[in-house]
C-alpha cells in the first residue's frame, strides 16, 4: 500500500483549497478540503509561504474561523531565504525571453481588439450611451480574456508563486499546485512536484 513517510514535505498553493476540479479529492467544498488537509497535516509536513497564507485568507470574510485556525496550526508558515538562493543564469535568460514574447503577443492582441472595436462602432451608427457602453463592454471583456491568455497563462506572474518555488528548493519539498505557470517554472528550477490528484490519492491511501 502506498503511503506517506513521516517527514515528507509539501509546499501548498492557494488553488488547492478552491479548485474543486483539480482532482485533489479532499471534498466537494472548501470547508471539506480544509478539514481533510488539516488531517493530512498531522501525517506529513506542510509548508506555505506567508504571501500564500495571505492570499488564502483573502478569500474569507471571517478569517477567524475555527477550521482555518486548525489548518494553520498544522502548517509551517515560512518565508524562503532569498538572500542566499542561487539559480542558473539560463533561467534568467529564459525569463527575459518569455517576457519579451508575451509582451509582443499582448501588443498584437491589443492592436487587433482596437481595430475590431473601431469597425464595430463605425458600422453601428448613432448609439445611446447605454448601447455604447454595452458594445464597448463586450469588446473590453474579449480583450481582457485574450490578453490574459497571451501574457499570463503558463507564466510565473507573482512573487508569491516564486516564494513557493524557492521554499521548495530550500526544504527539498514537493510543490502541489494546479497553476500551470508555477509548475512550468518549478521544473526549470529543478523542484519536485506532485499533481493534486496524486497527492489526494496518497492521502486517502495513507
Steps between C-alpha positions, in 0.01 A plus 500: 500500500635843403520743792681807621824481690504704819727778379360548150493876437247674274468864402134586445351753260180694564308347209491157666235625741270659242536311172264205544581379148869448580456134592622545857197302616507651849134599485236682298537831680779718636394416857538127433838554334619701801391228744666221301816703446514556876492123555764459232720756678520270800668232287736704282676835510306772320651840419350824373688827451345803678390659171312182409334496843392862447364409158313203650350712780389770256226264378327503840294776655543338843867416531461383861300187418590202715573273203743757355682525833527121521640485147762768563596323823628199301665704223850643531480859381848596384658760275767372262856616561548701182831666588700181452289344225688436176375391160654441155531801270316298235178540702536878493551490123188284465301743715606805298423326170161387631413853614602642161287247309200553724528878472499469121198268505318737736573793267365308201183413692452867591544612139254240371237581763527877440456445127201273562344752740544777244329298228219403736428861597543634147228270368267549795373848421389738778484326838352597833739518793372166631531324163850643459603371843357156424682474170829628639458283810479187286815606316686569825403161640628329186822700519556409866448130435733494201761722667506279808538191284787660310691646794419311819403137436801276561703790641652559843300815566528560875761520774282263703548230235875558507488462881359150452779401261783639714355347817465162328862521389612600849311222680537237226122498506244413234281765340128418485306737274269526200669817372653426158746787523618406846552138398680597179748717687535247781634258240749757373627545855523124547237489773299186578130512420190291555162537336203563734339173385806295600532689829133434573537132408790460740302671773211258469736201478696598811 
